[in-house]
Each structure stands twice: as C-alpha cells, then as structure tokens.
C-alpha cells in the first residue's frame, strides 16, 4: 500500500507535525509505503510568522511568489496522487478548484481537520474582503469534508460538524508519543517555580489575555518566573522574571521538563469551543499540573484538583497558580494524575493504529 500525505507546511508547523508527520514511523513499521509533501516551505512559514525579519514589501512579494508556487505544487501533487492507494490531505492544503482535480485523479481522499468550519476566528480582520474570504473558506471546508472518502477529526466537537455532511468520520485526537515524552527522572523541589507556556507566534494572542496575571503573581511569589517557548518575538511581559526562547524540536522535551506549572489560556469564543490545546497534553505527559481557561474543550481534559485547575478570570488564575506555587507536593500529585490521563487517552501508538486502519479501509475502495 502506498499513501501520499499532503500538508500545508512541514513538521516545523505544530499542526502538520502532530496530525501527520509524527505518524510516519508507525506507518513504516506497518509496512505502508508513504510520501510526505508540504505545499509551502519552511522559509515561507518563518517569514509569515515573524520568525525571520523581512520588510513589508519583501514579505508581500514573498507571499505572492509562494502563493503562485503553492498552486503549481498542488496541481503537481494532484497528478502524482494517481500513483497512490490513498491521499491524506490536511485542512487548508487545497483550494476548491484543485481539490476537484485531486479527487478526479484519486478519489481515495482522507481529509483531516482540527478546528470548526462553522465559526469565524475572532482575531482575524473583519474587513469586507476578509468577510468574503471567510465565507469562501467555510464553503470550501464543507465541500472538502463532503467529498472526502473519509474524514479524520481531531475531537468529537469537530467530528459532529463533519457528520452533518459526511457520515464517514474517524476521531484521532491530537496524540503524543508518551514513550518519548516522559517526566524527568529526577525532579527536585527548587527555590524557583517556573510557569511555562509552549506554543507559536499565532497562539501568543491567548497569552496576552492573561498578561495582567503575572505582575501580581510576582508580587505574591518573588520565587516565580515565566518561561515562554515559541511566543511571538514582540510579546513582552513586565513585572516578572521572564525567559523567552524560540521553539526547536531538539529542545522541546527539555523545555517542557523545565516547567513546574503549565499554562493553557484560551479565548472564550465559539470558534475555539472545538479547539483542543495540544500543549495541555504535553504538560501532562511530562508530569506537571496544568492551569487552563475554563472554556472550549479544556474542561474535558483538565479537572479541578485532579490534574490541574480551571480559571474563569484573572482573579482565579492568580488564586490557582498561587496554590500550586506554594505547594510542591500538590504539584507532584496533580502532575502524576495528568501523566496517567495522557497515557490512557492521548497515546500516539493507540491513535496510530486508528490511522493505519483508516488508510487500509480507504485503500480498499
């Protein structure tokens, strides 16, 4: 069996890495031949995310160039797809017109998506042009879900949306390799307590919503420090000792293990009600407690005083973080419970088995 994976970006993007690339070694073990291709380059990703400096004009010219190149690559991938038993397509990878070509060349398409297509991202611009674009995207996603042989949804919330237009839906939650991502072997109580966040420039907007929490935490707990991995370069927090660094695959595990408490802020908006923050799973995997916004799918993962705490407002963020900062044994207890949940619910091996079965079923079409 031969499978073609088409993603928007390479594994430099969290979404592509989590929902596609990390499964590939399991496919190889199962004797499935694969080819993984991304529409856009790492350079384009870094430029658009502000990870590489570029002037406004250069950035716009790059965008036009890569947009045109992306169209050509999609057409090429569509023609090449005829040589494969199945095609795994990540959301956003295809415009409607080229998607029709892909289906014509190979109807055995598995379409994967993680976020709702019914709602609008509240942080996007609301100009007339953007409203037209967003309406087109909604129509596009709905059409792609409808035409797919099988839909892979990241959670039950988005799976329910998909079932409205296609009853062939499988759920593969955003898994993690629990064998590799493990707690540090020796974790001692330290004078410093590190509040940690890992993410990307695009998700930094959620950190901004709790920026007022950190100066108050620093006043109450001078031993607390904040460590941000992958945040937007221009994001700054005053009033607390701050460590900022870029995300890298080589340092990801050691960065996670350096945290004492994991942060998962999220906007209370319909668009994010189907959003399952992968960082929560990462925190639990390394055995640290989580403090998360009480919205979206966060309450389905974080349980108060079991593996962390939920917070509804700044006051509760300060209270819940203070409880954990002051109590090392509580952090250990909640972290251990989180690790157990990660192993039982979000194991990469279990979810890889689901994907392999999906690929085999679609290939028989």
Secondary structure, 3 states (H helix, E strand, C coil): CEEEEEECCCCCCHHHHHHCHHHHHHHHHCCCEEEEEECCCHHHHHHHCCCCCCCHHHHHHHHHHHHHHHHHHHHHHHHHHHHCCEEEEECCCCCHHHHHHHHHHCCCEEEEECCCCCCCCCCCCCCHHHHHHHHHHHHHHHHHHHHCCEEEECCHHHHHHHHCCCCCEEECCCCECCCCCCCCCCCCCCCCEEEEEECCHHHHHHHHCCHHHHHHHHHHCCCEEEEEECCCCCCCCCCCEEEEECCCCCCHHHHHHCCCEEEECCCCCHHHCCCCCHHHHHHHHCCCEEEEECCCCHHHHCCECCCEEEECCHHHHHHHHHHHHHCHHHHHHHHHHHHHHHHHHCEHHHHHHHHHHHHHHHHCC
